Amino acid sequence: MKTNTLLLIIIIFVGLINSGTFAQQNSIVMLKNSLKLEKNEILQANILLGISEEYERNNELNDALDFAQQSLALSEKNDYKKGITFAYLQLSEVHGKLGNKSQQRKFKRKGNNAFEKINTTIGNDLAELNKQQLLAEEQLKKQQEAAQEELKKQQQAATEQLSKQQLLANKQHGEQQKKIQQSSQTISLLSADTTQKRGEILSSKEAIARQNFQIERLNHEKQIQALAFKNQVLIQQFLMVGLGFLVLLAVLLGRLYYNKQKSNKLLFEKNGIIAFEKNRSDTLLLNILPQDLVDELKLNGVAKARHYEQVSVLFTDFKDFTLASNQMSPQALVEEIDFCFRAFDNIIDKYEGIEKIKTIGDAYLCAAGLPTPNATHATDLTNAAIEIRDFMLALKISRDLENKPCFGIRIGVHTGSVVAGVVGMKKFAYDIWGDTVNTASRMETNSISGKINISNDTYNLIREHFSCEYRGKIEAKNKGEIDMYFVENQYEKKESHLLHS
């Protein structure tokens, strides 16, 4: 009976341990269960996005895409801006792995634009997440202490109950011993009386002797049976008490284990949500800052400025901006600028070595060759400048056919050394400084609409790859006379080969 009880307890413990391990390992099932129980649609959107990311890690991209789309729909329904932003970025990642480059860029742009509207809340969210983690840890600690205190009380109660049962069994055993002694005394008295009457019953001596022998044998057997019965009763009582104690102990240990697993599960879920939010915040930071600077900010809280010996800087500016803005409503003006700048963003995204710096009114600033230096920064930036120029020329033709106002564009490029770093406390901004930036601005100022004006330093790096028109020495504000060139187009491969020959 003891063996069966112990086997039952072991089976219960093994079942609990296996179920706990399965629940920890199967995060997708856990998130789906949480989704079924959750009533808040904003939290449902977060859980749907978490399921999408788990499927993405398992390379189940169709499921990842489906859940990301569900999260986006629910976030848009509730005007949940952070959920919309993260859903855009997740859709961009999944489309990228599926090879849908146009969809990837589309959702990446949407995510970046949405992030610019909500990035002021990142610091507060991180602080709130840290607060939630501290509260969860404190709650877990209190639950563990309460569970240990409850177990201690239950163990004390079980010990007291066992002591009382042992005292009762000892008392019953003493009463039985007393009865046995009384029976023995009675038998002794009868034996003594029989001996006294032997002389009077000489003729019946043998019969009486046989009767006494039988009486003694029966009494002896009775005593043996009584003792055996008492021992059996005591053994059964001890076994019942021991079994009860083991069952009680098993229940207490099982409850403690269940409470601990429940607390660990709660903490695991909280930590999962915190890690999930932290991962999304890191992703948003990477859309603002280069990876090296993000790592440095997370490690030290600040990012040191860095000097770059040779980078290429591009400035654009809309010509006749004031005239065109007078012919357009404020909303139409902003929409036109946004349309152009989005196109510029898409163009420079094609080149891995180009980093967008900022926009200043109707001016657009980007640089190539940082934060990771490369040898093709000048040609990469010139190619991007040609694409920007051609885009604006095509747009002007389209707007003229529609009889709508349109901007002209001046583009300037210069190559030299800069200092780059992160500025600001609440809204991080990656910026560049130095005389090279000022000279690039002068190149743009001295350009004309529809042209790309470059300095002699840039020309020396790209002249074997692009056809350029020398403009001569031109006076630049605060710079004196500078050799300037108009970039026309890139040489064809055959033409470039002949130039080298």
Buried (B, 14 or more C-beta within 10 A) or exposed (E): EEEEBEEEBEEBBEEBEEEBEEBEEEBBEBBBEBBEEBEEEBBBBBBBBBBBBBBBEEEBBEBBBBBBBBBBEBBBEBEBBBBBBBBBBBBBBBBBEBEBEEBBBBBBBBBBBBBEEBBEEBEEBBEEBEEBBEEBEEBBEEBBEEBEEBBEEBEEEBEEBBEEBEEEBEEBBEEBEEEBEEBEEEBEEEEEEBEEEEEEEEEEEEEBEEEBEEBEEEBEEEBEEBEEEBEEBBEEBEEEBEEBBBEBBBEBBBBBBEBBBEBBBBBBBBEBBBEBBBEBBEBBBEBBBBEEBBEBBEEEEEBEEBEBEBBBBBBBBBBEBEEBBEEBEEEEBEEBBEEBBEBBBBBBBEBEBBBBBEBEEBBBBBBBBBBEEEEBBBBBBBBBBBBBBEBBBEBBEEBEEEEEBBBBBBBBBBBBEBBBBBEEEEEBEBBBEBEBBBBBBBBBBBBEBBBBBBBBBBBEBBBEBBBBEEBEEBEBEEBEEBBBBBBEEBBEEEEBEEEEE
